[in-house]
Amino acid sequence: MHSPGQLPPVPFDAALPFPVEIDTLALADLAGDPGWRRPVLVEKDLLVLTTGGHGDAELDFQPLPCRPGTLLRVRAGQVLRCPCPQLDATVVRWDATALRGLDVDPDAVPAWRQLAGEDEDAVISEVTQLAVDCARHRDMPAARALLRHQLAVLLLRLTLTGEARPASRPEEVTFERFCREVERGYRHSRRVEDYAARLGCSVRTLTRACLAVTGRSAKQVIDERVALQASRLLAATDEPIAQIGRGLGFTEPTNFGRFFTREVGMSPGAFRAARDHAPAGRVVRPRSPAEPGHPRPQLSRSRV
């Protein structure tokens, strides 16, 4: 039996006769090593619901305070590190195909939220039921539809319980469109002109929109996205530095090294070495801001 407000333990994943679109697991099962010395490059979308303990999780190198009721929304491709051994959480993990055909936008859920009151009770109840159904019925093909709809309900609830956003200004709409194009094309082009042509607007319009929303130019937004991806791969993988540079569009390792040093404040080799030698509970953080289109969460002092 589990105590009130405590999620049930997550069973070991058994081999299944069909692909698993949605599953649940314990936070510790995500770690690449028991101490979370390195961040983990997340391959699937996640919801992480803290059930016990206090401490910081690091999402794309940004510390986020966690305590019971804290919910993190982690997108595929981000890096996550939870070095606090006393932090317990249940993770809901899904493939992008799991929500196909359902009218739900998982990116409407913010990266960090502290749940409380009836909202916390409802989310705990839904995560608990989803975990139970994953354990009891996941080897049954009919359960796939059940789990898909449970996930959709959970995401919709989290969207509805968030703070109401004001109507988007024209600059914000342009910025979001620009960020979507950057996400698709940053490995191939860092030229603002290329993105302006895809969006059917001028370079000046893109720069004005980026300055209005972030205080940074369109070129800075593109370069920061490339630097973020480089930081993720350097911190969470052993991929050779030259190969990382080539994958991000740099034909010469020296050009990649100069770019990364300018954006992050240290060379790629120094960044990776600092990762490998960082003491427990500490990880080197790049100087670059959060990913374009997904700004750092604004944490209210009264809720942390």
N, C-alpha and C positions, 0 to 999 in steps of 0.2 A: 504494500500500500504506500501511496505517496501522500504527503501532507497537503492541506489546502494551499493553492497557489503554486504548488510544485508540479512541474511537468513529469510525466512518467519516463523511466529510462528508455533509451532508444536501443532496440535490438541490433544485433550484428546483421549486416547486409548479406543475404544468401544469394546464390546465383539464381537468376530468374530466366524463364524461357522466352521472355520478350524484353525489349529495352525499357529501363526505368526512366520515366519522364520526371517524376516527383518522388523525393524521399526525404526523410528526416534523420538527423544524426546529432551527436553531441559535439560541442564546440571543440573539445580536445581532439576529436577524430579528424579535424581539418588540418591540424598542425603538421608541418613537415618533420619536425622533431619535437620531443616532449617539452622543451623550454621555449619554443617559438623563437629560436635564435635568428632565424631568417623570416621575413614575411612570406606569405604563400600567394602565388599567382592564382587567383580564383578562376576556375574554368566554367562554372555555371552561376546563374543568378541565385542569390541567397537572401533570406531573412534570418537575422540572428536575434533571438529573444533572450535577454539575460534573465536568469532565474535565481542566481545567487552570487554573492561576493561584490566587491567594489574594486574598480581600477580602470585604467585607460586601455581601450583598443586603438589600434592605429590603422586607419583606412587611407590608402594612398599617402602614407607617411604623416597624416594628420591625426593627432591624438583626440579621441572622443571619450568622454567620461561615461562609464557604465556602472549601473547598479540594478537591482531587481526592477523589472519593468522597462528597462532601456531596450529599444529596438533599433537595429542597424539594417539598412538596405544596402546590400553589396551587389554590384553589377559584375557580370562576367568580364574578365580582363583587368579588374582592379587587384591591388595587393592588400592583404589583410594580415595583421599581426596582433596577437592577444597574449602578451608576455606575462600577465598576472596569473599565477597558478591558482589563485583562489576564485577566479572568475568562472562561473558555470553558465552555460547557455544551451538552448536547443536551436538547431539550425534547420530551416526549411530550404531545400535545394531543388531547383528545377531547370530543365532544358527550355530553350526559347520556344520549342514546338509545343510545349505543354499548354500554352495560352492561345494557340492558333484558333481563330474563329470565335474567340470570346471577347466581349467588349470591355476590356480592362487594360489600363496602361500602368505597368509596374514601375515606370520611371516617374509617375506622379507621387510615389511614396518617397519622402525625403531620406537622406542618408542617415540621419540620426533623429530619434524621437524618444522622449521620456513619457511613457504611458502612465496613467493614473486613473483611479476611480473606476467607473463603469467601462470606460474604454479598455483599461488594462484587463479587467475581468473578462470582457468579451474576446479580446485577442488571445488571452491565455486559454480560454475555453476552446477556441477554434484551432489553435495550434495543437492543443492536447488531443482533440478529436482527430485531426489530420495525422498526428503521430501514431495514434491507436489504429487508425484504418490502414496506414502504411504497414504496420506490423501484422495486422490480422488478415488483410485481404490483398496484399500487394502481388501475390502469385496468381491472382485471378484477373483475367483480361477485363472483366466488367468493372473492376475497381479503378481502372484508368480514368473513366469518365467521372466517377465519384471524386477522385483526388483532384482532377482538373477543376471541377466546379468548387470544391472546398478551397483550393488555392485562390481562385478568382474571387470568391466571397471575402476571403481574408484580405486580399489586396484592395478590394473595393472599400472595405471597412476602414482600412488604414488611410485610404485616400479621403474618405468622408470625414474622418476624425481629425484631419489636419487643419491647420489654420487657413481660413479663406484667403485666397490670393486676389489682389485687385486686378482689374482688367489690364491686359498687357498693353503697353505703349507700342507704337510702331517700331521704335528702336529695339525693343525687346523681341518682337516678332522676327525682325531681320536678324538679330543676334542669334536666336535659336535656330533659324534656318541655316545661318552660317556655320554654327557649331555642328549641326548634323552633316553638312558637307565636309567640314574639317575631319570629323570622325571617319568618314568614308575615304578621305583622300590624303590624310597627313603623311602616309608612308610614301606617297608618290610626288607630292608637290608642297612646297612651302611658299609659293608665290600667291600673294593676295589677288593678283590679276586673274589667276586661274579660277579662283573661287567666285570672284565677281562675275566672270563670264558664265559660270554654271548657274548662278542665281539671277542673272539678267539685270544686274545693277552695276553701279560704278564702285571703284575702289574707295572713293571718298564716302559713299553711302555706308559701306561696310566699316570703314574706320570710324565714322561718326557714331554708328550704332554700338560698336565695341567700346568706344570711349564713354558713351552715355551709360552703359550697363556695368562695365568693369573698371573704367579708368585706364584701360590699356588699349593700344592700337590693335588693328586686325593682324598685323604681322607678329606682334607679341603674343597674341592668342594662339596663332598657329605654332610658333616656336615653342611656347610653353607646353602645348599638347605633345609635340615631338619629344621634348625633354622629359615629360612625365612618363611617356612610354619607355624611353631609354632607362630611366630610373627604375621603373618596375622590373624590367628584364635584368638589369645589373644586380638588383637587390634580391630577386626571387629565383633566378636561374643561374646556371653555370655556362650559359651560351657564350662563346668567345666574343670579346668586345668588337672585333672587326666585323664579325657576322651580324651583331646587333646594329652596327652602323650601316651596313649594306642593306639590311632589312628596312631601315628608316630612310633610305634614299641617298646615303652618302657613299660615293664611289671610292673615296680615299679615307683610310682610318684617321689621318691627320686632320682632315676637315671635320670629321665627327668629333674628334677630341677637342678641337678648338670650340666647336659649337656647344658641346656639353659643358665645358669649363666656363664658357661665358654665361650660360643659362643657369647652371646649378652652383657654380662657385668652386668646383674642384674637378679634376680630370676623371674620366670614367674609371681608370685603374684605381685611383685614390678612393673613389666612391665605393667601389666593390671591396677594396681592402678594409675600409672602415666598417663595412657591413660584416665582414668575416671576423673582425677583431672587436666588435662592439660588446661591452659587458652585458650581462643579463639585465633585461628591463630597459635597455637603451638601444636605439637604432638611429643611424645617421639619417637625416631628413634633407631632401633636396630643397633648394631655395625657391623653386618654382611654385606658383600657386596651384590650386586644385584644377581639375580637368575642366576645360571650357564647357559651358552649358550646365555644369553641375557644381555650383559654388559651394564653398565650405559652409557647413551648417552653422546657423547663428544660434548659439546656446544661451538661453535665458538664465541669468544668475539665480533666479528664484526656483528654477526647476532642476538645478544640478547639485 
